Amino acid sequence: MTPKITTLLIIILVVTSFSNYSTAQGSSLQSKIGVSSTITPTAIKDTTKTNTPDIAMVFVQGGSFKMGSETIDGASKPHQVTLSNFYIGKYEVTQAQWLAVMGTNPASQPNCRDCPIENVSYDDVQTYIGKLNKLTGKTYRLPTEAEWEYAARGGNKTNNYTYSGSNNIDDVGWYMDNADFITHPVGRKLANELAINDMTGNVMEWCQDWYNADYYANSPVQNPQGPSTGTERVIRGGYFIFDANQCLVANRHSYPPIHAHVSIGLRLVLVR
């Protein structure tokens, strides 16, 4: 099968899986796309020795902010959150960074190693992080939902943009109108106020938290960690087939942790 035909088939599968997408925000992504729409290509094996990936991190000074939105359906209601300092990935984890640790590349478009890894479940991500921590001697994890939104908004340098880094989504994100139904190499769009890239569009990103629509009505102000239990994990950020309204910085989605999808990747937080 030629590369052009393979690419066309992938595009058709992705578009079909989203043909019944509802514009309502904040409900389970599974209810919109279903778990059967996951593309499962043959994983590409790396025959070279496993290497330690270089993951660029950005320091985020802690502070307080209003999380959520009054106007976005499904977003949490505005509430005060105070976070400690943390480090977060400047970019989404790439296919090359995944391959270096795991030895396989499950991405739906595996010929782009500088593109974000996708088609990985939350459980896959936990395996990746465990191996990465062992390789590096460091402690990486996923961001909490509150950390993710604070970083996406620009932290204590925020200009209160609609998207992460701009009021014009084309400046900062790959989405329905400019992505051509594929992911793109990380860092090609403008960074936000904290010099973090691609927090709008390209792929959605797993967060550490279990999802609960009402969690933030009574959540702790200081470093909220999300509910203690749940059935789905939070995903944030919008991706390459969403329209602009579905990529707003406060939008919330969720997905079952055992399932992967071509829309979902990850970004890391460094604890030490």
C-alpha positions as CSV (number, residue, x, y, z in Angstrom):
1,M,0.0,0.0,0.0
2,T,1.5,3.4,-1.0
3,P,2.1,6.1,1.6
4,K,-0.5,8.4,0.0
5,I,-3.2,5.7,0.3
6,T,-2.2,4.9,3.9
7,T,-2.5,8.5,4.8
8,L,-5.9,8.9,3.1
9,L,-7.2,5.8,4.9
10,I,-6.1,7.3,8.3
11,I,-7.8,10.6,7.5
12,I,-11.0,8.8,6.5
13,L,-11.0,6.8,9.7
14,V,-10.4,9.8,11.9
15,V,-13.0,11.9,10.2
16,T,-15.5,9.1,10.3
17,S,-15.0,8.6,14.1
18,F,-15.9,12.2,14.7
19,S,-18.8,12.5,12.3
20,N,-21.3,12.5,15.1
21,Y,-19.3,14.7,17.4
22,S,-21.5,16.9,19.7
23,T,-20.6,20.5,20.2
24,A,-21.4,20.3,23.9
25,Q,-18.2,20.4,26.0
26,G,-17.2,18.7,29.2
27,S,-18.8,15.3,28.8
28,S,-16.8,12.1,28.2
29,L,-15.0,12.1,24.9
30,Q,-15.8,8.4,24.7
31,S,-19.5,9.3,24.3
32,K,-18.6,11.4,21.3
33,I,-16.0,9.2,19.5
34,G,-16.4,5.8,21.1
35,V,-13.6,3.5,22.0
36,S,-13.8,1.5,18.8
37,S,-12.5,4.4,16.7
38,T,-8.9,4.0,18.0
39,I,-6.5,3.3,15.1
40,T,-4.2,0.4,16.0
41,P,-1.4,0.4,13.5
42,T,1.4,-2.2,13.7
43,A,3.9,-0.7,16.2
44,I,7.2,0.2,14.7
45,K,10.1,-1.4,16.6
46,D,13.3,0.4,17.2
47,T,16.3,-1.9,16.7
48,T,18.7,0.4,18.3
49,K,19.6,0.5,22.0
50,T,17.1,2.3,24.2
51,N,18.3,5.9,24.9
52,T,17.4,8.5,27.4
53,P,15.3,11.2,25.7
54,D,16.0,14.9,26.2
55,I,12.8,16.5,27.5
56,A,12.8,20.3,27.7
57,M,11.1,21.6,30.8
58,V,9.8,25.1,31.7
59,F,9.8,26.4,35.2
60,V,6.3,27.6,36.3
61,Q,6.3,29.9,39.3
62,G,3.4,29.0,41.6
63,G,0.6,31.4,42.3
64,S,-3.2,31.9,42.4
65,F,-5.6,32.1,39.5
66,K,-9.2,31.8,38.6
67,M,-9.7,28.4,37.1
68,G,-12.7,27.6,34.8
69,S,-15.2,29.7,32.9
70,E,-18.7,31.1,33.2
71,T,-19.3,30.9,29.5
72,I,-17.9,27.6,28.3
73,D,-20.3,24.6,28.5
74,G,-18.7,21.8,30.6
75,A,-15.9,24.0,32.0
76,S,-15.7,24.2,35.8
77,K,-17.2,27.3,37.3
78,P,-14.6,30.0,38.1
79,H,-12.9,29.2,41.4
80,Q,-9.7,30.2,43.1
81,V,-6.8,27.8,42.9
82,T,-3.3,28.3,44.4
83,L,-0.4,26.2,43.1
84,S,3.1,25.6,44.2
85,N,6.1,25.9,41.8
86,F,6.5,23.1,39.2
87,Y,8.3,22.3,36.0
88,I,6.2,21.3,32.9
89,G,7.3,20.1,29.4
90,K,7.8,22.9,26.9
91,Y,6.4,20.5,24.3
92,E,4.2,17.5,24.1
93,V,6.1,14.3,24.3
94,T,7.2,13.4,20.8
95,Q,7.2,10.1,19.0
96,A,11.0,10.0,19.2
97,Q,10.9,10.5,23.0
98,W,8.4,7.7,23.3
99,L,10.3,5.4,21.0
100,A,13.6,6.0,22.9
101,V,12.0,4.6,26.1
102,M,9.4,2.1,24.9
103,G,11.1,0.7,21.8
104,T,7.9,0.9,19.8
105,N,5.9,3.7,18.2
106,P,2.1,3.2,18.3
107,A,1.3,6.6,16.7
108,S,-1.2,6.7,13.8
109,Q,1.3,8.7,11.8
110,P,4.5,7.1,12.8
111,N,6.7,8.7,10.1
112,C,6.9,12.0,12.0
113,R,9.2,11.6,15.0
114,D,9.0,15.2,16.0
115,C,5.2,15.1,16.1
116,P,3.5,14.4,19.4
117,I,3.0,10.8,20.3
118,E,-0.7,9.8,20.2
119,N,-2.8,6.7,20.2
120,V,-1.5,5.9,23.8
121,S,-3.8,5.2,26.7
122,Y,-3.4,6.6,30.2
123,D,-2.2,3.2,31.4
124,D,0.4,3.2,28.5
125,V,1.5,6.6,29.7
126,Q,2.0,5.3,33.3
127,T,4.2,2.5,31.9
128,Y,6.2,5.1,29.9
129,I,6.7,7.3,32.9
130,G,7.8,4.5,35.1
131,K,10.5,3.4,32.6
132,L,11.5,7.0,32.0
133,N,12.0,7.6,35.7
134,K,14.1,4.5,36.0
135,L,16.2,5.5,33.1
136,T,16.8,9.1,34.2
137,G,16.7,8.8,38.0
138,K,14.2,11.7,38.0
139,T,10.6,11.8,38.9
140,Y,8.3,12.7,36.1
141,R,4.5,12.5,36.2
142,L,1.4,13.9,34.4
143,P,0.3,17.4,35.3
144,T,-2.8,17.8,37.5
145,E,-5.7,19.4,35.7
146,A,-5.1,22.6,37.7
147,E,-1.4,22.7,36.8
148,W,-2.3,22.1,33.2
149,E,-4.8,25.0,33.0
150,Y,-2.5,27.4,35.0
151,A,0.4,26.7,32.6
152,A,-1.9,27.0,29.5
153,R,-3.1,30.3,30.7
154,G,0.4,31.7,31.1
155,G,0.8,31.3,34.8
156,N,1.6,34.5,36.6
157,K,2.5,36.1,33.3
158,T,-1.0,35.6,31.8
159,N,-2.5,38.0,29.4
160,N,-5.9,36.2,29.7
161,Y,-5.9,35.0,26.1
162,T,-8.7,32.9,24.7
163,Y,-6.2,30.2,23.6
164,S,-2.9,29.3,25.1
165,G,-0.8,32.3,24.1
166,S,-3.1,34.3,21.8
167,N,-6.6,35.3,21.0
168,N,-5.9,34.1,17.4
169,I,-5.9,30.3,17.4
170,D,-3.9,30.2,14.1
171,D,-1.0,31.8,15.9
172,V,-0.7,29.1,18.5
173,G,-2.5,25.9,17.6
174,W,-3.1,23.2,15.0
175,Y,-6.9,22.6,14.6
176,M,-9.6,21.9,12.1
177,D,-9.0,24.8,9.8
178,N,-5.2,24.6,9.5
179,A,-4.0,21.0,10.4
180,D,-5.1,19.1,7.3
181,F,-6.3,16.2,9.6
182,I,-2.9,15.3,10.8
183,T,-0.6,16.1,13.7
184,H,2.4,18.5,13.2
185,P,5.9,18.7,14.6
186,V,5.9,20.3,18.1
187,G,7.0,23.9,18.5
188,R,6.0,25.1,15.0
189,K,3.4,27.5,16.5
190,L,4.0,30.5,18.8
191,A,4.7,29.7,22.5
192,N,2.5,31.2,25.2
193,E,3.6,33.7,27.9
194,L,5.6,31.0,29.7
195,A,7.4,29.9,26.5
196,I,5.3,26.7,26.4
197,N,4.2,25.4,23.0
198,D,1.1,23.5,21.7
199,M,-1.2,23.7,24.7
200,T,-3.9,24.6,22.2
201,G,-4.5,22.0,19.5
202,N,-2.3,19.3,17.9
203,V,-3.3,16.6,20.4
204,M,-5.2,16.6,23.6
205,E,-3.2,15.7,26.7
206,W,-3.8,13.3,29.5
207,C,-3.9,14.8,33.0
208,Q,-3.3,13.0,36.3
209,D,-6.8,13.6,37.7
210,W,-9.8,11.4,37.6
211,Y,-12.7,13.3,36.0
212,N,-15.8,14.5,37.9
213,A,-18.0,17.2,36.4
214,D,-18.7,18.6,39.9
215,Y,-15.3,18.2,41.6
216,Y,-14.4,21.9,41.5
217,A,-17.6,22.9,43.3
218,N,-15.9,21.9,46.6
219,S,-12.3,21.2,45.7
220,P,-9.3,22.3,47.8
221,V,-7.9,25.7,47.0
222,Q,-4.3,24.6,47.5
223,N,-2.9,22.2,44.9
224,P,-6.1,20.3,44.0
225,Q,-5.4,16.7,42.9
226,G,-8.8,15.7,41.5
227,P,-11.2,13.1,42.8
228,S,-9.8,10.0,44.6
229,T,-11.7,7.7,42.3
230,G,-13.5,7.7,39.0
231,T,-14.0,5.9,35.7
232,E,-12.3,8.3,33.3
233,R,-9.2,10.5,33.4
234,V,-9.1,14.2,32.4
235,I,-7.8,15.2,29.0
236,R,-7.2,18.8,28.0
237,G,-6.1,21.0,25.1
238,G,-8.1,20.3,22.0
239,Y,-6.6,18.7,18.9
240,F,-6.1,18.7,15.1
241,I,-9.7,18.0,14.1
242,F,-11.5,20.2,16.7
243,D,-12.9,23.6,15.7
244,A,-11.7,26.7,17.5
245,N,-14.5,26.7,20.0
246,Q,-13.5,23.2,21.2
247,C,-9.9,24.4,21.8
248,L,-10.6,27.1,24.4
249,V,-8.2,27.0,27.3
250,A,-10.9,26.1,29.9
251,N,-12.5,23.3,27.9
252,R,-12.6,19.9,29.8
253,H,-12.9,16.4,28.4
254,S,-12.4,12.9,29.7
255,Y,-11.6,9.4,28.4
256,P,-11.3,5.9,29.9
257,P,-7.7,5.2,31.1
258,I,-7.5,1.8,29.4
259,H,-8.2,3.1,25.9
260,A,-6.0,4.9,23.5
261,H,-7.1,7.3,20.7
262,V,-5.4,9.2,17.9
263,S,-6.5,12.5,19.5
264,I,-4.7,12.0,22.8
265,G,-1.0,12.4,23.8
266,L,0.8,13.8,26.8
267,R,3.0,16.4,28.4
268,L,5.1,15.8,31.5
269,V,5.7,17.5,34.8
270,L,9.1,17.1,36.5
271,V,9.0,16.8,40.2
272,R,12.7,16.6,40.8
